[in-house]
Amino acid sequence: MKTPDKQPGFEKSLERLEAIVQEMESGTMSLDKMMKHFEEGMGLVKFCSEKLNEVEHKIEILVKKNGQMTAEPFAAPEADTAPDKETENI
């Protein structure tokens, strides 16, 4: 379902931000155009950051611990590639 506002979604905003960065890195823009792109990019960074914070907050709310709803910060599980010292001698 589309939202009635004209704000683009996170993915579209991120794509536009990447395009702005590529254009600015090309070094072929005038100073005025570069400033306009910089301003647009800063707005997109703010929007994307807010969306990420919103999603992170939702994840925190959904974490359950011992049947109770608790807020815990989201952290991706770290892959432990080193052998366990206890199992190493078995």
C-alpha positions as CSV (number, residue, x, y, z in Angstrom):
1,M,0.0,0.0,0.0
2,K,1.4,3.4,-1.0
3,T,1.5,6.2,1.5
4,P,-0.4,9.3,0.4
5,D,2.6,11.7,0.9
6,K,5.1,12.2,-1.9
7,Q,8.1,11.2,0.2
8,P,10.1,8.5,-1.7
9,G,10.8,5.3,0.2
10,F,14.1,4.4,1.8
11,E,15.4,2.4,-1.1
12,K,14.7,5.1,-3.7
13,S,16.3,7.7,-1.4
14,L,19.4,5.6,-1.0
15,E,19.6,5.1,-4.7
16,R,19.4,8.8,-5.3
17,L,22.0,9.5,-2.7
18,E,24.4,7.1,-4.4
19,A,23.8,8.8,-7.7
20,I,24.5,12.2,-6.2
21,V,27.8,10.9,-4.7
22,Q,28.8,9.5,-8.1
23,E,28.0,12.8,-9.8
24,M,29.9,14.8,-7.2
25,E,32.9,12.5,-7.4
26,S,33.1,12.9,-11.1
27,G,34.5,16.4,-10.7
28,T,32.7,17.8,-13.7
29,M,30.0,19.9,-11.9
30,S,30.0,23.6,-11.3
31,L,30.2,24.8,-7.8
32,D,26.6,25.9,-7.8
33,K,25.4,22.5,-9.0
34,M,27.6,20.8,-6.4
35,M,26.1,22.8,-3.6
36,K,22.6,22.0,-4.7
37,H,23.5,18.3,-4.8
38,F,25.2,18.6,-1.4
39,E,22.0,20.1,0.1
40,E,19.8,17.4,-1.5
41,G,22.2,14.7,-0.3
42,M,22.1,16.0,3.3
43,G,18.3,15.9,3.2
44,L,18.4,12.3,1.9
45,V,20.9,11.3,4.6
46,K,18.7,12.8,7.3
47,F,15.6,10.9,5.9
48,C,17.5,7.6,5.6
49,S,18.9,8.0,9.1
50,E,15.5,8.6,10.5
51,K,14.0,5.6,8.7
52,L,16.8,3.4,10.0
53,N,16.3,4.7,13.6
54,E,12.6,4.0,13.2
55,V,13.2,0.4,12.2
56,E,15.8,-0.1,14.9
57,H,13.2,1.1,17.4
58,K,10.6,-1.3,16.1
59,I,13.1,-4.2,16.4
60,E,13.9,-3.2,20.0
61,I,10.2,-3.3,20.8
62,L,9.7,-6.7,19.3
63,V,12.4,-8.4,21.3
64,K,11.0,-10.7,23.9
65,K,12.8,-12.0,26.9
66,N,11.3,-14.6,29.3
67,G,7.8,-13.9,28.0
68,Q,8.1,-10.2,28.9
69,M,8.4,-7.5,26.3
70,T,11.7,-5.8,26.8
71,A,13.6,-3.2,24.8
72,E,17.0,-4.5,23.8
73,P,19.3,-2.9,21.3
74,F,19.6,-4.8,18.0
75,A,23.0,-6.4,17.4
76,A,23.8,-8.8,14.6
77,P,25.2,-12.0,16.0
78,E,28.9,-12.2,15.6
79,A,30.2,-15.3,13.9
80,D,32.7,-17.1,16.0
81,T,35.2,-18.7,13.6
82,A,37.9,-19.5,16.2
83,P,37.7,-23.0,17.6
84,D,36.4,-23.3,21.2
85,K,39.2,-24.0,23.6
86,E,37.0,-26.5,25.5
87,T,36.2,-28.5,22.4
88,E,39.7,-28.2,21.0
89,N,41.1,-30.8,23.4
90,I,38.3,-33.3,22.9
